[in-house]
Amino acid sequence: MKVGIYHGKNHVGVEERPMPEVGPKDALVRILAGGICGTDINIVKAGSEMGIRFGSEFGHELFGEVVEVGSEVGQDVTTGLRVGINPITAKRAGRRYSLEVGAFSQYVLIEDAAIHYNLYPFDDSIKAEEAVLMEPMSVGFHGAFSVEPKPSENMVVLGAGPIGLSAAAGLIGEGIKNVVVVDIDEWRLAKAQELGALTVNTINETLAQGLANHFGEVNVYGANMPDVDAFIDAAGAPVLFEQVMQIVKPFARIAIIAVYKNEVPISLAQVMSNEVKIIGASGYTNEDILKVIEHINEKKTKISLMVTQTYKLDELQNAFDKAIEAKETIKVMVDLT
């Protein structure tokens, strides 16, 4: 079979490797589509082994079709079943090697295969390029709902990348309509508008002004602040987070989904006096995945617009070059059919 391999800085390739042997508790899945994650991009750009070892199969956003089932796997796992895959539970090694599951491999062995553990069926009507969004959207959904949003609340998502748009789509799809997405890329903000979000471009106006224009203001200790109930930080921009802390109102919540590379100064006196809740959100739960599948199956938003480019497996290097360039891209997908 053909497999995508990580070689080092800005270097990926496609090689021939032996087919996996299916054990009694395993299932073999033919991969139909694999998504390039921001984590993949950062590792390849840096040429590091922080999560993906040199010479390894890699990729962890994957959708496929079951083609072989071990003798001890439950009867609900059948050949022909179209499934999204949880990379954290796909292998017995768990989270440690979850970035090496093999989204860019023609076939992937799922160990201890089970429905709603590592295999998640989709409606037959759903296209591979939609279903492959299960994993990144689950990350955004988990972060968005970690702040326990209410339908009438004013929500702000920082960052219009795949995770930020996934967070916004999750909120909108669950009936929360007052959602603003903040970014500096007008092309990506147009995608957020297609999802049904309001937008703020902080190149054109300050964060405070933009949010106040959409949500109005409240008086906080004699100063007017935008009336925002919760922020979902999928941007990882220290300057933007500092601006949020300058305008956050009492009892607001802030979820951190973004991976920050540097420390960010924060006033704990302000956190205390305003009773602000800052919540870390990493990964997702089984419940998050099931909600996201429901969202995709029922087409609650136009989440498939996140797939902006598609390449064949033999074009894997070109796919990564485009993803790394990050010009008019959100989610670059690899078609393995």
SULMOHU-V72841 format. One record per residue. N is the residue number from 1. PSI is psi in radians with two decimals (* if undefined). OMEGA is omega in degrees with one decimal (NA if undefined). BURIAL is I if it has 16 or more other C-alpha atoms within 10 Angstrom, else O. Layout:
n=N psi=PSI omega=OMEGA burial=BURIAL
n=N psi=PSI omega=OMEGA burial=BURIAL
This chain:
n=1 psi=2.75 omega=174.9 burial=O
n=2 psi=2.46 omega=-179.9 burial=I
n=3 psi=2.54 omega=172.2 burial=I
n=4 psi=2.35 omega=-175.9 burial=I
n=5 psi=2.42 omega=175.1 burial=I
n=6 psi=2.14 omega=-177.7 burial=I
n=7 psi=-0.50 omega=-177.2 burial=I
n=8 psi=-2.77 omega=-173.4 burial=I
n=9 psi=2.05 omega=178.8 burial=O
n=10 psi=0.49 omega=-174.1 burial=I
n=11 psi=1.94 omega=172.3 burial=O
n=12 psi=2.90 omega=-179.0 burial=I
n=13 psi=3.11 omega=179.0 burial=I
n=14 psi=2.26 omega=-177.9 burial=I
n=15 psi=2.92 omega=172.3 burial=O
n=16 psi=2.27 omega=176.7 burial=O
n=17 psi=2.75 omega=178.5 burial=O
n=18 psi=2.62 omega=175.1 burial=O
n=19 psi=2.50 omega=176.2 burial=O
n=20 psi=2.61 omega=174.3 burial=O
n=21 psi=2.27 omega=-175.1 burial=O
n=22 psi=2.07 omega=176.0 burial=I
n=23 psi=3.04 omega=-175.6 burial=I
n=24 psi=-0.45 omega=-178.4 burial=O
n=25 psi=0.19 omega=-171.8 burial=I
n=26 psi=2.89 omega=171.8 burial=I
n=27 psi=2.50 omega=177.2 burial=I
n=28 psi=2.24 omega=-177.7 burial=I
n=29 psi=2.24 omega=171.7 burial=I
n=30 psi=2.09 omega=-175.1 burial=I
n=31 psi=2.27 omega=179.3 burial=I
n=32 psi=-0.60 omega=-178.0 burial=I
n=33 psi=2.50 omega=175.5 burial=I
n=34 psi=2.43 omega=179.7 burial=I
n=35 psi=2.55 omega=175.6 burial=I
n=36 psi=2.07 omega=-177.7 burial=I
n=37 psi=2.73 omega=174.9 burial=I
n=38 psi=-0.56 omega=176.7 burial=I
n=39 psi=-0.77 omega=175.5 burial=I
n=40 psi=-0.80 omega=-178.0 burial=I
n=41 psi=-0.83 omega=-177.5 burial=I
n=42 psi=-0.68 omega=179.9 burial=O
n=43 psi=-0.78 omega=-179.5 burial=I
n=44 psi=-0.70 omega=177.5 burial=I
n=45 psi=-0.72 omega=-177.1 burial=I
n=46 psi=-0.42 omega=-175.4 burial=O
n=47 psi=0.55 omega=-177.7 burial=I
n=48 psi=3.04 omega=174.3 burial=O
n=49 psi=0.54 omega=178.8 burial=O
n=50 psi=1.25 omega=177.8 burial=O
n=51 psi=-0.45 omega=177.2 burial=I
n=52 psi=2.16 omega=-179.0 burial=I
n=53 psi=2.55 omega=177.4 burial=I
n=54 psi=2.40 omega=179.3 burial=I
n=55 psi=0.13 omega=-176.3 burial=O
n=56 psi=2.62 omega=163.4 burial=I
n=57 psi=2.66 omega=-177.4 burial=I
n=58 psi=3.13 omega=-175.4 burial=I
n=59 psi=2.40 omega=-175.0 burial=I
n=60 psi=0.16 omega=172.2 burial=I
n=61 psi=1.81 omega=-169.2 burial=I
n=62 psi=2.59 omega=179.2 burial=I
n=63 psi=2.44 omega=-177.3 burial=I
n=64 psi=-2.87 omega=-176.0 burial=I
n=65 psi=2.25 omega=178.8 burial=I
n=66 psi=2.24 omega=-178.8 burial=I
n=67 psi=-0.27 omega=177.7 burial=I
n=68 psi=2.47 omega=-174.8 burial=I
n=69 psi=2.32 omega=177.5 burial=I
n=70 psi=2.77 omega=-172.6 burial=I
n=71 psi=-0.39 omega=-177.5 burial=O
n=72 psi=0.10 omega=179.4 burial=O
n=73 psi=2.56 omega=-178.9 burial=I
n=74 psi=2.63 omega=-174.9 burial=O
n=75 psi=-0.27 omega=179.2 burial=O
n=76 psi=-0.14 omega=172.6 burial=O
n=77 psi=1.90 omega=-173.6 burial=I
n=78 psi=2.71 omega=176.3 burial=I
n=79 psi=2.48 omega=-177.5 burial=O
n=80 psi=-0.22 omega=179.5 burial=O
n=81 psi=2.26 omega=179.5 burial=I
n=82 psi=2.15 omega=-168.3 burial=I
n=83 psi=2.49 omega=161.8 burial=I
n=84 psi=2.75 omega=-173.6 burial=I
n=85 psi=2.29 omega=173.4 burial=I
n=86 psi=1.93 omega=-175.3 burial=I
n=87 psi=-0.40 omega=-177.8 burial=I
n=88 psi=-0.53 omega=-178.6 burial=I
n=89 psi=0.09 omega=-177.0 burial=I
n=90 psi=-0.50 omega=-179.3 burial=I
n=91 psi=2.68 omega=179.7 burial=I
n=92 psi=-0.40 omega=177.5 burial=O
n=93 psi=-0.32 omega=175.1 burial=O
n=94 psi=-2.52 omega=-173.5 burial=O
n=95 psi=-0.51 omega=-172.5 burial=O
n=96 psi=-0.76 omega=-178.7 burial=O
n=97 psi=0.51 omega=-175.5 burial=I
n=98 psi=-0.36 omega=178.0 burial=I
n=99 psi=-0.12 omega=-178.0 burial=I
n=100 psi=0.37 omega=-176.3 burial=I
n=101 psi=-0.72 omega=175.9 burial=I
n=102 psi=0.80 omega=179.2 burial=I
n=103 psi=-0.33 omega=-179.2 burial=I
n=104 psi=0.47 omega=175.4 burial=I
n=105 psi=2.53 omega=-177.4 burial=I
n=106 psi=-0.53 omega=178.1 burial=I
n=107 psi=2.49 omega=179.1 burial=I
n=108 psi=2.34 omega=175.7 burial=I
n=109 psi=2.16 omega=176.6 burial=I
n=110 psi=2.04 omega=-175.7 burial=I
n=111 psi=2.52 omega=-175.8 burial=I
n=112 psi=0.86 omega=-172.9 burial=I
n=113 psi=2.31 omega=178.3 burial=I
n=114 psi=2.53 omega=177.0 burial=I
n=115 psi=2.39 omega=179.5 burial=O
n=116 psi=0.37 omega=169.0 burial=O
n=117 psi=-0.98 omega=173.1 burial=O
n=118 psi=-0.17 omega=178.1 burial=I
n=119 psi=2.27 omega=-175.0 burial=I
n=120 psi=1.86 omega=-177.6 burial=I
n=121 psi=2.57 omega=174.8 burial=I
n=122 psi=2.75 omega=173.2 burial=I
n=123 psi=2.55 omega=-178.6 burial=O
n=124 psi=-0.39 omega=-177.7 burial=O
n=125 psi=-0.23 omega=-175.3 burial=O
n=126 psi=2.26 omega=179.4 burial=O
n=127 psi=2.72 omega=-178.8 burial=O
n=128 psi=-0.67 omega=-177.7 burial=I
n=129 psi=-0.31 omega=172.5 burial=I
n=130 psi=-0.83 omega=-175.7 burial=I
n=131 psi=-0.53 omega=-178.4 burial=I
n=132 psi=-0.24 omega=178.4 burial=I
n=133 psi=-0.07 omega=-178.2 burial=I
n=134 psi=-0.83 omega=-174.0 burial=I
n=135 psi=-0.93 omega=179.6 burial=I
n=136 psi=-0.63 omega=179.5 burial=I
n=137 psi=-0.56 omega=177.1 burial=I
n=138 psi=-0.62 omega=176.2 burial=I
n=139 psi=-0.85 omega=179.3 burial=I
n=140 psi=-0.71 omega=179.9 burial=I
n=141 psi=-0.78 omega=-179.6 burial=I
n=142 psi=-0.77 omega=179.3 burial=I
n=143 psi=-0.77 omega=-177.9 burial=I
n=144 psi=-0.70 omega=-175.0 burial=I
n=145 psi=0.01 omega=173.2 burial=I
n=146 psi=-0.35 omega=178.5 burial=I
n=147 psi=0.11 omega=176.6 burial=I
n=148 psi=1.04 omega=-177.3 burial=O
n=149 psi=2.59 omega=176.4 burial=I
n=150 psi=2.66 omega=-173.7 burial=O
n=151 psi=-0.58 omega=-174.7 burial=O
n=152 psi=-0.02 omega=-173.0 burial=O
n=153 psi=2.77 omega=177.1 burial=I
n=154 psi=2.06 omega=-173.3 burial=I
n=155 psi=2.49 omega=178.6 burial=I
n=156 psi=2.22 omega=175.2 burial=I
n=157 psi=2.14 omega=177.9 burial=I
n=158 psi=2.07 omega=179.1 burial=I
n=159 psi=2.19 omega=-180.0 burial=I
n=160 psi=0.59 omega=171.6 burial=I
n=161 psi=-2.98 omega=-177.6 burial=I
n=162 psi=-0.72 omega=-177.6 burial=I
n=163 psi=-0.72 omega=177.6 burial=I
n=164 psi=-0.79 omega=178.2 burial=I
n=165 psi=-0.59 omega=176.3 burial=I
n=166 psi=-0.71 omega=177.6 burial=I
n=167 psi=-0.80 omega=179.8 burial=I
n=168 psi=-0.76 omega=179.6 burial=I
n=169 psi=-0.70 omega=178.3 burial=I
n=170 psi=-0.78 omega=179.1 burial=I
n=171 psi=-0.86 omega=-177.9 burial=I
n=172 psi=-0.72 omega=-179.3 burial=I
n=173 psi=-0.44 omega=178.2 burial=I
n=174 psi=0.25 omega=171.8 burial=I
n=175 psi=0.15 omega=178.3 burial=O
n=176 psi=1.90 omega=-169.0 burial=I
n=177 psi=-0.41 omega=-176.4 burial=I
n=178 psi=1.37 omega=-175.5 burial=I
n=179 psi=2.20 omega=174.6 burial=I
n=180 psi=2.36 omega=174.0 burial=I
n=181 psi=2.32 omega=-177.0 burial=I
n=182 psi=2.31 omega=177.5 burial=I
n=183 psi=3.12 omega=175.3 burial=I
n=184 psi=0.04 omega=-178.1 burial=O
n=185 psi=1.88 omega=-175.6 burial=I
n=186 psi=-0.58 omega=179.1 burial=I
n=187 psi=-0.77 omega=178.5 burial=O
n=188 psi=-0.63 omega=178.3 burial=I
n=189 psi=-0.54 omega=175.1 burial=I
n=190 psi=-0.62 omega=175.3 burial=O
n=191 psi=-0.70 omega=177.8 burial=I
n=192 psi=-0.69 omega=177.9 burial=I
n=193 psi=-0.66 omega=177.1 burial=O
n=194 psi=-0.53 omega=177.4 burial=O
n=195 psi=-0.31 omega=-178.8 burial=I
n=196 psi=0.17 omega=-179.3 burial=I
n=197 psi=2.70 omega=165.3 burial=I
n=198 psi=2.87 omega=-176.5 burial=I
n=199 psi=2.73 omega=172.5 burial=I
n=200 psi=2.19 omega=173.4 burial=I
n=201 psi=1.94 omega=-173.9 burial=I
n=202 psi=0.03 omega=168.2 burial=I
n=203 psi=-0.59 omega=-175.2 burial=O
n=204 psi=-0.42 omega=-179.6 burial=O
n=205 psi=2.79 omega=179.7 burial=O
n=206 psi=2.77 omega=177.7 burial=O
n=207 psi=-0.79 omega=-178.6 burial=I
n=208 psi=-0.78 omega=-179.2 burial=I
n=209 psi=-0.81 omega=-178.0 burial=O
n=210 psi=-0.77 omega=-179.2 burial=I
n=211 psi=-0.66 omega=178.0 burial=I
n=212 psi=-0.62 omega=178.2 burial=I
n=213 psi=-0.62 omega=-179.4 burial=O
n=214 psi=-0.72 omega=-169.1 burial=I
n=215 psi=-0.08 omega=-175.1 burial=I
n=216 psi=-3.01 omega=-174.6 burial=O
n=217 psi=2.79 omega=171.3 burial=I
n=218 psi=2.67 omega=-179.8 burial=I
n=219 psi=2.17 omega=179.7 burial=O
n=220 psi=1.84 omega=178.8 burial=O
n=221 psi=0.73 omega=176.1 burial=O
n=222 psi=-0.06 omega=179.1 burial=O
n=223 psi=2.53 omega=178.7 burial=O
n=224 psi=2.28 omega=179.5 burial=O
n=225 psi=2.62 omega=175.8 burial=I
n=226 psi=2.49 omega=-176.5 burial=I
n=227 psi=1.33 omega=-178.3 burial=I
n=228 psi=2.23 omega=-178.6 burial=I
n=229 psi=-0.56 omega=-178.9 burial=I
n=230 psi=2.54 omega=175.8 burial=I
n=231 psi=2.41 omega=174.3 burial=I
n=232 psi=1.92 omega=-173.6 burial=I
n=233 psi=1.75 omega=175.0 burial=I
n=234 psi=0.27 omega=-176.2 burial=I
n=235 psi=-0.73 omega=-178.5 burial=I
n=236 psi=0.53 omega=-179.2 burial=I
n=237 psi=1.91 omega=-176.1 burial=I
n=238 psi=-0.71 omega=-179.1 burial=O
n=239 psi=-0.73 omega=-179.5 burial=O
n=240 psi=-0.71 omega=179.1 burial=I
n=241 psi=-0.69 omega=177.5 burial=I
n=242 psi=-0.64 omega=177.3 burial=O
n=243 psi=-0.67 omega=177.0 burial=O
n=244 psi=-0.78 omega=-177.9 burial=I
n=245 psi=-0.40 omega=178.0 burial=O
n=246 psi=-0.35 omega=-174.2 burial=O
n=247 psi=0.05 omega=-175.4 burial=I
n=248 psi=2.37 omega=-178.1 burial=I
n=249 psi=2.87 omega=178.8 burial=I
n=250 psi=2.47 omega=175.8 burial=I
n=251 psi=0.16 omega=176.0 burial=O
n=252 psi=2.79 omega=178.4 burial=I
n=253 psi=2.57 omega=178.3 burial=I
n=254 psi=2.11 omega=176.0 burial=I
n=255 psi=2.34 omega=178.4 burial=I
n=256 psi=1.86 omega=173.6 burial=I
n=257 psi=-0.53 omega=-174.2 burial=I
n=258 psi=2.63 omega=174.8 burial=I
n=259 psi=1.89 omega=179.0 burial=O
n=260 psi=2.31 omega=-179.8 burial=O
n=261 psi=-0.34 omega=-179.1 burial=O
n=262 psi=2.76 omega=177.8 burial=O
n=263 psi=2.59 omega=-179.8 burial=O
n=264 psi=2.21 omega=178.7 burial=O
n=265 psi=2.50 omega=-179.0 burial=O
n=266 psi=2.45 omega=178.9 burial=O
n=267 psi=1.85 omega=177.9 burial=O
n=268 psi=-0.45 omega=174.8 burial=O
n=269 psi=-0.68 omega=178.4 burial=O
n=270 psi=-0.73 omega=177.1 burial=O
n=271 psi=-0.76 omega=-179.8 burial=I
n=272 psi=-0.89 omega=-173.0 burial=O
n=273 psi=-0.61 omega=179.0 burial=O
n=274 psi=-0.04 omega=-178.1 burial=I
n=275 psi=0.82 omega=178.2 burial=O
n=276 psi=2.42 omega=175.9 burial=I
n=277 psi=2.14 omega=175.5 burial=I
n=278 psi=2.12 omega=-170.1 burial=O
n=279 psi=2.27 omega=173.3 burial=O
n=280 psi=2.45 omega=-179.7 burial=O
n=281 psi=2.03 omega=-177.2 burial=I
n=282 psi=2.29 omega=176.8 burial=I
n=283 psi=-2.47 omega=-174.3 burial=O
n=284 psi=2.91 omega=176.8 burial=I
n=285 psi=2.97 omega=175.4 burial=O
n=286 psi=-0.69 omega=179.8 burial=O
n=287 psi=-0.68 omega=176.7 burial=O
n=288 psi=-0.82 omega=-178.5 burial=I
n=289 psi=-0.78 omega=-178.8 burial=I
n=290 psi=-0.66 omega=176.6 burial=I
n=291 psi=-0.72 omega=-179.8 burial=I
n=292 psi=-0.72 omega=177.6 burial=I
n=293 psi=-0.73 omega=175.2 burial=I
n=294 psi=-0.76 omega=179.0 burial=O
n=295 psi=-0.83 omega=-177.6 burial=I
n=296 psi=-0.78 omega=-179.9 burial=I
n=297 psi=-0.69 omega=-176.1 burial=I
n=298 psi=0.02 omega=178.0 burial=O
n=299 psi=0.93 omega=-177.7 burial=O
n=300 psi=-0.49 omega=171.8 burial=I
n=301 psi=3.05 omega=178.7 burial=I
n=302 psi=0.92 omega=-174.0 burial=I
n=303 psi=-0.42 omega=-178.7 burial=I
n=304 psi=-0.26 omega=177.4 burial=I
n=305 psi=-0.22 omega=177.5 burial=I
n=306 psi=-0.47 omega=178.7 burial=I
n=307 psi=1.86 omega=-172.8 burial=I
n=308 psi=-0.37 omega=176.7 burial=O
n=309 psi=2.56 omega=177.5 burial=O
n=310 psi=2.33 omega=178.8 burial=I
n=311 psi=2.72 omega=172.2 burial=I
n=312 psi=2.81 omega=-177.5 burial=O
n=313 psi=-0.71 omega=-179.9 burial=I
n=314 psi=-0.23 omega=178.6 burial=I
n=315 psi=0.42 omega=-173.3 burial=O
n=316 psi=-0.72 omega=178.9 burial=I
n=317 psi=-0.73 omega=177.8 burial=I
n=318 psi=-0.66 omega=178.6 burial=O
n=319 psi=-0.75 omega=179.2 burial=I
n=320 psi=-0.63 omega=176.4 burial=I
n=321 psi=-0.76 omega=180.0 burial=I
n=322 psi=-0.76 omega=179.9 burial=I
n=323 psi=-0.69 omega=179.0 burial=I
n=324 psi=-0.64 omega=177.8 burial=I
n=325 psi=-0.65 omega=174.4 burial=O
n=326 psi=0.57 omega=177.4 burial=O
n=327 psi=2.03 omega=-177.0 burial=O
n=328 psi=0.82 omega=174.2 burial=O
n=329 psi=2.62 omega=168.1 burial=I
n=330 psi=-1.14 omega=178.1 burial=I
n=331 psi=2.04 omega=174.8 burial=I
n=332 psi=2.23 omega=-175.3 burial=I
n=333 psi=2.59 omega=174.7 burial=I
n=334 psi=2.14 omega=-179.9 burial=I
n=335 psi=2.04 omega=-178.6 burial=I
n=336 psi=0.17 omega=-179.0 burial=I
n=337 psi=* omega=NA burial=O
